Amino acid sequence: MTILQDAMDFKFEAINEDVPGPKWRRVFDRHWPVYSRWFMREGVRSRPTYGEW
């Protein structure tokens, strides 16, 4: 028997807007603080530049 450790739960959310509007803004505002801390956790210089993507 295998025991799964450090599992993650995911919740997917769909937004239906013809152009980004208030629904998208609510989701962005809710998730941005945590995402930006994760993305920049090693500092700005460790992230790829626009040209490297």
MIBA-219419 format. One record per residue (C-alpha): z, x, y; chain; residue number from 0; residue in one letter. Coordinates in nm, 3 decimals, padded with zeros to 5 digits. Each point is the difference from the previous one (the first is absolute). Layout:
N
<pz Z&px X&py Y&ch A&i NUM&aa A>
...
//
This chain:
53
<pz 00.000&px 00.000&py 00.000&ch A&i 0&aa M>
<pz -00.094&px 00.126&py 00.347&ch A&i 1&aa T>
<pz 00.226&px -00.071&py 00.294&ch A&i 2&aa I>
<pz -00.176&px -00.028&py 00.333&ch A&i 3&aa L>
<pz 00.196&px 00.158&py 00.283&ch A&i 4&aa Q>
<pz -00.061&px -00.008&py 00.373&ch A&i 5&aa D>
<pz -00.228&px -00.302&py -00.026&ch A&i 6&aa A>
<pz -00.132&px -00.161&py 00.316&ch A&i 7&aa M>
<pz -00.055&px -00.364&py 00.076&ch A&i 8&aa D>
<pz -00.304&px -00.091&py 00.208&ch A&i 9&aa F>
<pz -00.066&px -00.313&py 00.200&ch A&i 10&aa K>
<pz -00.355&px -00.063&py 00.114&ch A&i 11&aa F>
<pz -00.071&px -00.220&py 00.295&ch A&i 12&aa E>
<pz -00.335&px -00.144&py 00.108&ch A&i 13&aa A>
<pz -00.089&px -00.085&py 00.358&ch A&i 14&aa I>
<pz -00.292&px -00.224&py 00.092&ch A&i 15&aa N>
<pz -00.115&px 00.057&py 00.358&ch A&i 16&aa E>
<pz -00.355&px 00.043&py 00.130&ch A&i 17&aa D>
<pz 00.123&px 00.274&py 00.235&ch A&i 18&aa V>
<pz 00.339&px 00.173&py 00.006&ch A&i 19&aa P>
<pz 00.237&px -00.243&py 00.167&ch A&i 20&aa G>
<pz 00.361&px -00.118&py -00.007&ch A&i 21&aa P>
<pz 00.029&px -00.009&py -00.380&ch A&i 22&aa K>
<pz -00.118&px 00.359&py -00.032&ch A&i 23&aa W>
<pz 00.227&px 00.105&py 00.289&ch A&i 24&aa R>
<pz 00.309&px -00.144&py -00.173&ch A&i 25&aa R>
<pz -00.074&px 00.194&py -00.319&ch A&i 26&aa V>
<pz -00.074&px 00.320&py 00.193&ch A&i 27&aa F>
<pz 00.317&px -00.027&py 00.209&ch A&i 28&aa D>
<pz 00.208&px -00.058&py -00.312&ch A&i 29&aa R>
<pz -00.139&px 00.297&py -00.198&ch A&i 30&aa H>
<pz -00.093&px 00.261&py 00.262&ch A&i 31&aa W>
<pz 00.344&px 00.157&py 00.056&ch A&i 32&aa P>
<pz 00.052&px 00.083&py -00.368&ch A&i 33&aa V>
<pz -00.362&px 00.101&py -00.060&ch A&i 34&aa Y>
<pz -00.008&px 00.234&py 00.299&ch A&i 35&aa S>
<pz 00.324&px 00.171&py -00.107&ch A&i 36&aa R>
<pz -00.147&px 00.050&py -00.349&ch A&i 37&aa W>
<pz -00.337&px 00.123&py 00.130&ch A&i 38&aa F>
<pz 00.155&px 00.248&py 00.243&ch A&i 39&aa M>
<pz 00.286&px 00.112&py -00.225&ch A&i 40&aa R>
<pz -00.138&px 00.357&py -00.017&ch A&i 41&aa E>
<pz -00.098&px 00.016&py 00.368&ch A&i 42&aa G>
<pz -00.315&px -00.066&py 00.194&ch A&i 43&aa V>
<pz -00.152&px 00.341&py -00.078&ch A&i 44&aa R>
<pz 00.009&px -00.066&py -00.375&ch A&i 45&aa S>
<pz -00.225&px -00.307&py 00.033&ch A&i 46&aa R>
<pz -00.377&px 00.038&py -00.029&ch A&i 47&aa P>
<pz -00.197&px -00.025&py 00.322&ch A&i 48&aa T>
<pz -00.257&px -00.274&py 00.060&ch A&i 49&aa Y>
<pz -00.281&px 00.244&py -00.086&ch A&i 50&aa G>
<pz 00.160&px 00.098&py -00.332&ch A&i 51&aa E>
<pz 00.001&px -00.357&py -00.134&ch A&i 52&aa W>
//
